[in-house]
Amino acid sequence: MEQPGGLKSEGLTAKLLTHADLMFANECLGTLQYEATTTAIVIAGAFLTFLLQYTSLRLYEARSRSVASMSGVSHTESMNGDTLDKSRQSNVPVKEHVPRMDDPLSVFTLEMGIIFHSAIIGVTLVVAGDSFYRILLVVIIFHQMFEGLALGVRISNLSTISMRKKLLMASAFALITPLGMAIGIGMLNSFNGNDKATIIAIGTLDAFSAGILAWTGFVQMWSHDWMYGELRDASLLQTLLGMFALVSGLVAMSVLGKWA
């Protein structure tokens, strides 16, 4: 019973949104002419994620119609092949098609949101002062562990891609934070956390990542898992275990968000 949506949703709420807002409220930038800058970037990130997935879904359905018409199979059957096979055996009516959570695009979108701010985490760890390094190191280890568990569950559930591609996706997450640390080492002597361009860049990436993860966590994970997925008709025990895992993720990422 996995609940990575809880981890991601609270991770973006406790850390990315707050950190982005703090960046744009930095006194080095002065007073922003548009006070809702953070919110606007978050909405842009969520909208672009929605637009990408909606366009991909329309293209996929158009391709399915084309293939179905050539093979003489109806579009509904091509979109719900497994469900139809089971319904023929059990005489159960076919349910309306619901987008699957194990499609590569959804997981790829989730990983992109994680990778954006994982790179920033790596840079931050290197350029942080000595007084914050030990605390930040411990927090980031647990933070990345929780994110790795959440992302790993989704990658392992992909049934339409090869093991090689799964390993590449996992490797991208595993290497991005060390890569950010390497970038931080390279710019250690020239890094200026009070530079306007640096503040704007970090704030923008944080807010944009928050938008991506907001869409992924709330819409794709919470909505699909609980309203359309296996938890919709789960037993009371499974539902309670799922809710416990969800709340545990919320609490864990809220606590880590205090320091990370």
Secondary structure as the mmCIF struct_conf table of DSSP 4:
data_model
#
loop_
_struct_conf.conf_type_id
_struct_conf.id
_struct_conf.beg_label_comp_id
_struct_conf.beg_label_asym_id
_struct_conf.beg_label_seq_id
_struct_conf.end_label_comp_id
_struct_conf.end_label_asym_id
_struct_conf.end_label_seq_id
HELX_RH_AL_P HELX_RH_AL_P1 PRO A 4 GLY A 11
HELX_RH_PI_P HELX_RH_PI_P1 LEU A 12 LEU A 16
HELX_RH_AL_P HELX_RH_AL_P2 LEU A 17 PHE A 24
TURN_TY1_P TURN_TY1_P1 ALA A 25 ALA A 25
HELX_RH_3T_P HELX_RH_3T_P1 GLU A 27 LEU A 29
BEND BEND1 GLN A 33 TYR A 34
TURN_TY1_P TURN_TY1_P2 GLU A 35 ALA A 36
HELX_RH_AL_P HELX_RH_AL_P3 THR A 37 SER A 71
TURN_TY1_P TURN_TY1_P3 GLY A 72 GLY A 72
HELX_RH_AL_P HELX_RH_AL_P4 HIS A 75 MET A 79
BEND BEND2 ASN A 80 ASN A 80
HELX_RH_AL_P HELX_RH_AL_P5 GLY A 81 SER A 90
TURN_TY1_P TURN_TY1_P4 ASN A 91 ASN A 91
HELX_LH_PP_P HELX_LH_PP_P1 VAL A 92 HIS A 97
TURN_TY1_P TURN_TY1_P5 MET A 101 ASP A 102
HELX_RH_AL_P HELX_RH_AL_P6 PRO A 104 VAL A 127
BEND BEND3 ALA A 128 ALA A 128
HELX_RH_AL_P HELX_RH_AL_P7 ASP A 130 SER A 156
TURN_TY1_P TURN_TY1_P6 ASN A 157 ASN A 157
BEND BEND4 THR A 160 ILE A 161
HELX_RH_AL_P HELX_RH_AL_P8 MET A 163 GLY A 186
TURN_TY1_P TURN_TY1_P7 MET A 187 SER A 190
TURN_TY1_P TURN_TY1_P8 GLY A 193 ASN A 194
HELX_RH_AL_P HELX_RH_AL_P9 LYS A 196 ALA A 214
HELX_RH_PI_P HELX_RH_PI_P2 TRP A 215 TYR A 228
BEND BEND5 GLY A 229 GLY A 229
TURN_TY1_P TURN_TY1_P9 GLU A 230 ASP A 233
HELX_RH_AL_P HELX_RH_AL_P10 LEU A 236 LEU A 256
TURN_TY1_P TURN_TY1_P10 GLY A 257 TRP A 259
#
